[in-house]
Amino acid sequence: MDPKLKYPLPENVKSHTLEVTRSARWFHIGESPKNSNEIIVILHGYGQHPSYMLNSLQSLEAPGRCLCAPEGLSKFYIHGTNGRVGASWMTRDNRQQEITDQIAYLTFWLKSLEIPETTPVTLIGFSQGVATAARWSAHGAEIDTLIFASGQLPPEWVTSPPNLNNRLKEIHIIRPENDEYYTQDAFKVDINLLKPLGLDLNLHEPEGTHTLNAALLNKILN
């Protein structure tokens, strides 16, 4: 593990874990999953609320298309101790367990939709959601198309080849020209990680900043 990712907990205090049952939320616009002929899964960025995110992507709606957004399990007030709430997929504290939990959660959630195996599934990760999408897909997520938007691939993709599902044929990676968080250097590193996978790799560098580009996504999806 990268030493920078270790969390400095006191060594003299013992840590314990246990499994609990809790509820998770997800949101959708467009067709219901069971009645759709196309599923688009969008994983939000740090501090985003999936409902507001989907509301900003209404232009992606199309006949027979379902746009879904599961919510990260860690929620918090974006500013101070009151007001608007956002969500996060994980922090560096208890990192490996958080990764295991998020993969199990997303896998269970997708199966709960009970969609036919023949229904095409596109997975979009934005910002922090890119690492989450990459980790999920690396553990065999049943998807056909993968879109990484404005976020860096996780460090484990450097050390361990991803175990991608055979359904996955197409990957898109997006970096807006003036993205203030996802640097050009990081973009180049990610491209070099993705090229050896032998999949249809598509690079996009539209105008704009660190936001989801609905117009570009529409072109990719259509």
C-alpha positions, -999 to +999 in steps of 0.1 A: +000+000+000+011+035-007+025+049+026+007+082+020-027+064+022-020+049+057-041+065+084-022+075+115-043+058+142-027+052+177-009+019+177-018+011+213-056+012+206-071-020+192-096-017+163-126-040+158-151-044+130-185-061+128-211-064+100-244-045+104-275-041+083-283-006+071-302+011+044-288+028+013-305+051-011-305+054-049-322+077-073-333+075-109-348+095-137-363+083-169-377+048-174-379+024-145-350-001-145-373-032-151-390-015-181-359+000-196-338-012-226-307+007-214-293+014-179-269+043-172-253+042-137-237+074-125-214+075-095-213+110-079-183+130-069-172+139-034-198+160-016-224+157-043-260+147-038-271+121-064-305+136-067-292+171-076-267+155-099-294+136-118-315+167-120-287+185-138-285+156-163-321+155-175-309+162-211-296+126-211-331+111-208-342+092-238-370+067-246-363+034-228-333+048-209-330+046-171-304+069-154-296+056-119-274+071-092-267+052-060-256+073-030-223+069-012-228+056+023-210+085+041-231+117+043-221+150+057-230+187+058-210+204+030-206+236+049-204+236+087-229+218+108-261+226+089-275+231+054-270+212+023-259+175+026-235+157+003-221+122+002-187+105-001-177+070-012-149+066+013-120+082+032-085+069+039-096+058+074-102+020+074-095+023+037-095-014+026-127-022+045-144+008+030-134-004-005-147-039+002-180-025+015-186-002-014-180-030-039-203-053-021-230-025-018-229-016-055-229-053-066-259-061-044-277-029-056-272-037-093-285-072-088-315-058-069-327-040-101-335-074-116-327-063-151-323-089-179-287-098-186-292-086-222-299-050-211-268-029-218-253-011-188-231+019-189-212+029-158-201+066-154-178+077-126-174+114-119-145+129-098-143+107-067-168+084-084-141+075-109-120+056-084-152+039-071-163+029-107-128+016-114-127-005-082-161-019-089-153-027-125-120-043-115-140-068-094-161-079-124-190-055-124-215-065-151-212-035-174-208-030-211-194+005-213-172+024-188-169+062-187-143+079-164-150+117-161-126+141-143-111+117-118-080+096-114-078+059-114-071+043-080-035+034-071-043-004-070-048-003-108-011+004-110-001-026-090-028-051-097-044-057-132-082-052-130-104-083-133-128-068-158-160-085-169-160-100-204-190-079-212-169-047-210-158-036-245-156+001-245-139+027-222-141+065-224-119+089-204-128+125-201-107+155-190-120+190-196-093+214-208-095+236-177-102+209-151-088+223-119-086+190-100-078+163-126-044+174-140-031+168-175-003+146-160-028+124-142-048+121-174-017+108-192-009+083-165-044+070-167-043+067-204-011+046-201-029+023-176-059+018-198-042+012-232-028-023-223-063-036-215-069-040-252-104-025-251-119+002-273-104+033-256-118+068-264-102+100-252-121+132-247-108+167-239-137+191-242-138+227-232-148+233-196-139+228-160-144+201-133-181+193-141-200+165-159-204+175-195-240+165-204-236+174-241-205+152-244-221+123-225-251+125-248-228+121-278-211+091-262-244+074-252-260+080-286 
